[in-house]
Amino acid sequence: MFSIADKIVLGMAGVRFLSANIEFTAAMLMLKYGSVETAFKINAVLALIGPTALLTVTSLGLLGLSGKVSLMGMSVIITGVALIFIGINKL
């Protein structure tokens, strides 16, 4: 179905598939237990998964771009990612 020549892309997609499966499993557990308290605890665990997946996929992407993007371009990308995390932590 898909022909993936780049292992970086395969890794990025794999991390996203894993993240999606964890999110789906968490949603099913929330429905199974049917309790706001339990759903809140499950959601608290998911708060760790999302940023970890974002950081991992972004790191893989930067690794794949390292030879193709100028130093200035790479610093702009890294600054953008840093600003995302600063924005998330300030909320």
C-alpha positions, 0 to 999 in steps of 0.5 A, a space after each residue: 500500500 505504501 512505499 516508504 524509502 525514508 526510515 525517518 518518515 517510518 519512525 515518525 509515523 510509527 510514533 504517531 501510530 503508537 500515540 494514537 493507539 494509546 489515546 484510543 485505548 485511554 478513550 475506551 477505558 474512560 467509557 468502560 469505567 464510566 466515572 468522571 474521577 477515573 476518566 480524569 486520572 486517565 486523562 492526567 496520564 495522557 498529558 504526559 503522552 502527547 508532549 512526549 510524542 510531539 518531542 519525539 516526532 519533532 526530534 526525528 524530523 529535525 534529524 532527517 532535515 539536518 543535512 538539508 536545511 541551513 543552520 539559520 533555518 534549523 535554528 528557526 525550527 528549534 526556536 519554534 518548537 521551544 516556543 510551543 513548549 513555552 506556550 504549553 507550560 504557561 497555560 
